[in-house]
Amino acid sequence: MKLSTAVKPISYVKAHAAEVIRDVHDTNEVVIISQNGEVKAVIQSMSDYEKQQESMAMLKLIHQSRKNIQAGHKKEASQVFEEIRNRIATRSESQS
């Protein structure tokens, strides 16, 4: 997709709103809206928006994980699994 063809003036979007939304949904391409010659907004399909939000959430988790590792907040996998086994055992004993 060329961004130059994706840019539409707001007057076009107003006059062709249903068509623009249908095209965005069908093609999964974005429409960039300009107003007074400046880019102001983007229209994208809901599925693309949701994918983008999921990607951002994953990137945030990765970033937070890296910060935690750099700060020394980490455990060996064997230690984590041992803690999980102990929690399961404790719950099993309390339910008996």
TIRO-2110 file (N, C-alpha, C; in Angstrom, 1 decimal):
// TIRO-2110
0.8, -1.2, 0.0, N, 1, A
0.0, 0.0, 0.0, CA, 1, A
0.9, 1.2, 0.0, C, 1, A
0.6, 2.1, -0.9, N, 2, A
1.3, 3.4, -0.9, CA, 2, A
0.5, 4.4, 0.0, C, 2, A
1.3, 5.0, 0.9, N, 3, A
0.6, 6.0, 1.8, CA, 3, A
0.1, 7.2, 1.0, C, 3, A
0.7, 7.5, -0.1, N, 4, A
0.2, 8.6, -0.9, CA, 4, A
-1.2, 8.4, -1.4, C, 4, A
-1.6, 7.1, -1.7, N, 5, A
-2.9, 6.8, -2.2, CA, 5, A
-3.9, 6.6, -1.0, C, 5, A
-3.4, 6.4, 0.2, N, 6, A
-4.2, 6.2, 1.4, CA, 6, A
-4.7, 7.5, 2.0, C, 6, A
-4.0, 8.6, 1.7, N, 7, A
-4.4, 9.9, 2.2, CA, 7, A
-5.6, 10.4, 1.5, C, 7, A
-6.6, 10.7, 2.3, N, 8, A
-7.9, 11.3, 1.8, CA, 8, A
-8.2, 12.5, 2.6, C, 8, A
-8.7, 13.6, 1.9, N, 9, A
-9.2, 14.8, 2.7, CA, 9, A
-10.4, 14.5, 3.5, C, 9, A
-10.6, 15.1, 4.5, N, 10, A
-11.8, 14.9, 5.4, CA, 10, A
-13.1, 15.1, 4.6, C, 10, A
-13.1, 16.0, 3.7, N, 11, A
-14.3, 16.2, 2.9, CA, 11, A
-14.7, 15.0, 2.1, C, 11, A
-13.7, 14.3, 1.6, N, 12, A
-13.9, 13.0, 0.8, CA, 12, A
-14.5, 12.0, 1.8, C, 12, A
-13.9, 11.9, 2.9, N, 13, A
-14.3, 10.9, 3.9, CA, 13, A
-15.8, 11.1, 4.3, C, 13, A
-16.1, 12.4, 4.5, N, 14, A
-17.5, 12.7, 4.9, CA, 14, A
-18.5, 12.4, 3.8, C, 14, A
-18.1, 12.6, 2.6, N, 15, A
-19.0, 12.4, 1.4, CA, 15, A
-19.1, 10.9, 1.1, C, 15, A
-18.1, 10.1, 1.4, N, 16, A
-18.0, 8.7, 1.1, CA, 16, A
-17.8, 7.8, 2.3, C, 16, A
-18.4, 8.1, 3.4, N, 17, A
-18.1, 7.4, 4.7, CA, 17, A
-18.4, 5.9, 4.6, C, 17, A
-19.5, 5.6, 4.1, N, 18, A
-19.9, 4.1, 4.0, CA, 18, A
-18.9, 3.4, 3.1, C, 18, A
-18.6, 4.0, 2.0, N, 19, A
-17.6, 3.3, 1.1, CA, 19, A
-16.2, 3.2, 1.7, C, 19, A
-15.8, 4.2, 2.3, N, 20, A
-14.5, 4.2, 3.0, CA, 20, A
-14.4, 3.1, 4.0, C, 20, A
-15.4, 3.0, 4.9, N, 21, A
-15.4, 2.0, 5.9, CA, 21, A
-15.5, 0.6, 5.3, C, 21, A
-16.3, 0.4, 4.3, N, 22, A
-16.4, -0.9, 3.6, CA, 22, A
-15.0, -1.3, 3.0, C, 22, A
-14.4, -0.3, 2.4, N, 23, A
-13.1, -0.6, 1.8, CA, 23, A
-12.0, -0.9, 2.9, C, 23, A
-12.0, -0.2, 4.0, N, 24, A
-11.1, -0.5, 5.1, CA, 24, A
-11.3, -1.9, 5.6, C, 24, A
-12.6, -2.2, 5.8, N, 25, A
-12.9, -3.5, 6.3, CA, 25, A
-12.5, -4.6, 5.3, C, 25, A
-12.9, -4.4, 4.1, N, 26, A
-12.6, -5.5, 3.1, CA, 26, A
-11.1, -5.7, 2.7, C, 26, A
-10.4, -4.6, 2.7, N, 27, A
-9.0, -4.7, 2.2, CA, 27, A
-8.0, -4.7, 3.4, C, 27, A
-8.4, -4.4, 4.6, N, 28, A
-7.5, -4.3, 5.7, CA, 28, A
-6.4, -3.2, 5.5, C, 28, A
-6.7, -2.3, 4.7, N, 29, A
-5.8, -1.2, 4.5, CA, 29, A
-6.3, 0.0, 5.2, C, 29, A
-5.4, 0.9, 5.6, N, 30, A
-5.8, 2.1, 6.3, CA, 30, A
-6.1, 3.3, 5.4, C, 30, A
-6.9, 4.2, 5.9, N, 31, A
-7.2, 5.4, 5.3, CA, 31, A
-6.7, 6.5, 6.2, C, 31, A
-5.8, 7.4, 5.6, N, 32, A
-5.3, 8.5, 6.4, CA, 32, A
-6.1, 9.7, 6.1, C, 32, A
-6.6, 10.4, 7.1, N, 33, A
-7.4, 11.6, 6.9, CA, 33, A
-6.6, 12.8, 7.1, C, 33, A
-6.7, 13.7, 6.1, N, 34, A
-6.1, 15.0, 6.2, CA, 34, A
-7.1, 16.1, 6.4, C, 34, A
-6.7, 17.1, 7.0, N, 35, A
-7.6, 18.3, 7.2, CA, 35, A
-6.7, 19.5, 7.1, C, 35, A
-7.1, 20.4, 6.2, N, 36, A
-6.3, 21.6, 5.8, CA, 36, A
-4.8, 21.2, 5.5, C, 36, A
-4.7, 20.1, 4.7, N, 37, A
-3.4, 19.7, 4.3, CA, 37, A
-2.5, 19.0, 5.3, C, 37, A
-3.0, 18.8, 6.5, N, 38, A
-2.2, 18.1, 7.6, CA, 38, A
-2.9, 16.8, 7.9, C, 38, A
-2.1, 15.8, 8.1, N, 39, A
-2.6, 14.5, 8.5, CA, 39, A
-3.1, 14.6, 9.9, C, 39, A
-4.4, 14.1, 10.1, N, 40, A
-5.0, 14.3, 11.4, CA, 40, A
-5.4, 13.0, 12.1, C, 40, A
-5.8, 11.9, 11.2, N, 41, A
-6.3, 10.7, 11.8, CA, 41, A
-6.1, 9.5, 10.8, C, 41, A
-6.3, 8.3, 11.4, N, 42, A
-6.2, 7.1, 10.6, CA, 42, A
-7.4, 6.3, 10.9, C, 42, A
-8.0, 5.7, 9.8, N, 43, A
-9.1, 4.8, 9.9, CA, 43, A
-8.5, 3.4, 9.6, C, 43, A
-8.8, 2.4, 10.5, N, 44, A
-8.3, 1.1, 10.2, CA, 44, A
-9.4, 0.1, 10.6, C, 44, A
-9.3, -1.1, 10.1, N, 45, A
-10.3, -2.1, 10.5, CA, 45, A
-10.2, -2.5, 11.9, C, 45, A
-11.3, -3.0, 12.5, N, 46, A
-11.3, -3.4, 13.9, CA, 46, A
-10.3, -4.6, 14.1, C, 46, A
-10.3, -5.5, 13.2, N, 47, A
-9.4, -6.7, 13.3, CA, 47, A
-7.9, -6.2, 13.3, C, 47, A
-7.5, -5.3, 12.5, N, 48, A
-6.2, -4.7, 12.5, CA, 48, A
-5.9, -4.0, 13.8, C, 48, A
-6.9, -3.2, 14.3, N, 49, A
-6.7, -2.5, 15.5, CA, 49, A
-6.5, -3.5, 16.7, C, 49, A
-7.3, -4.5, 16.7, N, 50, A
-7.1, -5.5, 17.8, CA, 50, A
-5.8, -6.2, 17.8, C, 50, A
-5.3, -6.5, 16.5, N, 51, A
-4.0, -7.1, 16.4, CA, 51, A
-2.9, -6.2, 16.9, C, 51, A
-3.1, -4.9, 16.5, N, 52, A
-2.1, -3.9, 16.9, CA, 52, A
-2.0, -3.8, 18.4, C, 52, A
-3.2, -3.8, 19.1, N, 53, A
-3.3, -3.7, 20.5, CA, 53, A
-2.6, -4.9, 21.2, C, 53, A
-2.9, -6.1, 20.7, N, 54, A
-2.2, -7.3, 21.2, CA, 54, A
-0.7, -7.2, 21.1, C, 54, A
-0.3, -6.7, 19.9, N, 55, A
1.2, -6.6, 19.7, CA, 55, A
1.8, -5.6, 20.7, C, 55, A
1.1, -4.5, 20.9, N, 56, A
1.6, -3.5, 21.8, CA, 56, A
1.7, -4.1, 23.3, C, 56, A
0.7, -4.9, 23.6, N, 57, A
0.7, -5.5, 25.0, CA, 57, A
1.8, -6.4, 25.1, C, 57, A
2.1, -7.2, 24.1, N, 58, A
3.2, -8.1, 24.1, CA, 58, A
4.6, -7.4, 24.2, C, 58, A
4.7, -6.3, 23.5, N, 59, A
5.9, -5.5, 23.5, CA, 59, A
6.1, -4.9, 24.9, C, 59, A
5.0, -4.5, 25.5, N, 60, A
5.1, -3.9, 26.9, CA, 60, A
5.6, -5.0, 27.9, C, 60, A
5.0, -6.2, 27.7, N, 61, A
5.4, -7.3, 28.6, CA, 61, A
6.9, -7.7, 28.4, C, 61, A
7.4, -7.7, 27.2, N, 62, A
8.8, -8.0, 26.9, CA, 62, A
9.7, -6.9, 27.5, C, 62, A
9.2, -5.6, 27.3, N, 63, A
10.0, -4.5, 27.9, CA, 63, A
10.1, -4.6, 29.4, C, 63, A
8.9, -4.9, 30.1, N, 64, A
8.9, -5.0, 31.5, CA, 64, A
9.8, -6.2, 32.0, C, 64, A
9.7, -7.3, 31.2, N, 65, A
10.6, -8.4, 31.6, CA, 65, A
12.1, -8.1, 31.5, C, 65, A
12.4, -7.4, 30.5, N, 66, A
13.9, -7.0, 30.4, CA, 66, A
14.3, -6.1, 31.5, C, 66, A
13.4, -5.1, 31.9, N, 67, A
13.7, -4.3, 33.0, CA, 67, A
13.9, -5.1, 34.3, C, 67, A
13.0, -6.0, 34.5, N, 68, A
13.1, -6.9, 35.7, CA, 68, A
14.4, -7.7, 35.7, C, 68, A
14.8, -8.2, 34.6, N, 69, A
16.0, -9.0, 34.5, CA, 69, A
17.2, -8.1, 34.8, C, 69, A
17.2, -6.9, 34.2, N, 70, A
18.3, -5.9, 34.5, CA, 70, A
18.4, -5.5, 35.9, C, 70, A
17.2, -5.5, 36.6, N, 71, A
17.2, -5.1, 38.0, CA, 71, A
17.5, -6.2, 38.9, C, 71, A
17.7, -7.4, 38.3, N, 72, A
18.1, -8.6, 39.2, CA, 72, A
16.9, -9.3, 39.7, C, 72, A
15.7, -9.0, 39.2, N, 73, A
14.5, -9.7, 39.7, CA, 73, A
14.2, -10.9, 38.8, C, 73, A
14.9, -12.0, 39.1, N, 74, A
14.8, -13.2, 38.3, CA, 74, A
15.1, -14.4, 39.1, C, 74, A
14.6, -15.5, 38.6, N, 75, A
14.8, -16.8, 39.3, CA, 75, A
15.1, -17.8, 38.2, C, 75, A
15.8, -18.9, 38.6, N, 76, A
16.0, -20.0, 37.8, CA, 76, A
14.7, -20.7, 37.6, C, 76, A
14.6, -21.3, 36.4, N, 77, A
13.3, -22.0, 36.1, CA, 77, A
13.1, -23.2, 37.1, C, 77, A
14.2, -23.9, 37.4, N, 78, A
14.0, -25.0, 38.4, CA, 78, A
13.5, -24.5, 39.7, C, 78, A
13.9, -23.3, 40.1, N, 79, A
13.4, -22.8, 41.4, CA, 79, A
11.9, -22.4, 41.3, C, 79, A
11.5, -21.9, 40.2, N, 80, A
10.1, -21.5, 40.0, CA, 80, A
9.2, -22.8, 39.9, C, 80, A
9.6, -23.8, 39.2, N, 81, A
8.9, -25.0, 39.2, CA, 81, A
8.8, -25.7, 40.6, C, 81, A
9.8, -25.6, 41.3, N, 82, A
9.8, -26.2, 42.7, CA, 82, A
8.8, -25.4, 43.5, C, 82, A
8.7, -24.1, 43.4, N, 83, A
7.8, -23.3, 44.2, CA, 83, A
6.3, -23.7, 43.8, C, 83, A
6.1, -23.9, 42.5, N, 84, A
4.8, -24.3, 42.0, CA, 84, A
4.4, -25.7, 42.6, C, 84, A
5.3, -26.6, 42.5, N, 85, A
5.1, -28.0, 43.1, CA, 85, A
4.7, -27.9, 44.6, C, 85, A
5.4, -27.0, 45.3, N, 86, A
5.2, -26.9, 46.7, CA, 86, A
3.8, -26.3, 47.0, C, 86, A
3.4, -25.3, 46.1, N, 87, A
2.0, -24.7, 46.3, CA, 87, A
1.0, -25.7, 46.0, C, 87, A
1.2, -26.5, 45.0, N, 88, A
0.2, -27.6, 44.6, CA, 88, A
0.1, -28.6, 45.8, C, 88, A
1.2, -29.0, 46.3, N, 89, A
1.2, -29.9, 47.4, CA, 89, A
0.5, -29.4, 48.6, C, 89, A
0.8, -28.1, 48.9, N, 90, A
0.2, -27.5, 50.1, CA, 90, A
-1.4, -27.4, 49.9, C, 90, A
-1.8, -27.1, 48.7, N, 91, A
-3.3, -27.1, 48.5, CA, 91, A
-3.9, -28.4, 48.6, C, 91, A
-3.2, -29.4, 48.1, N, 92, A
-3.7, -30.8, 48.1, CA, 92, A
-3.8, -31.3, 49.6, C, 92, A
-2.9, -30.9, 50.4, N, 93, A
-2.9, -31.3, 51.8, CA, 93, A
-4.0, -30.6, 52.5, C, 93, A
-4.2, -29.3, 52.2, N, 94, A
-5.3, -28.6, 53.0, CA, 94, A
-6.7, -29.0, 52.5, C, 94, A
-6.8, -29.6, 51.4, N, 95, A
-8.1, -30.1, 50.9, CA, 95, A
-8.4, -31.5, 51.4, C, 95, A
-7.4, -32.2, 51.9, N, 96, A
-7.7, -33.6, 52.3, CA, 96, A
-8.3, -33.6, 53.7, C, 96, A
END
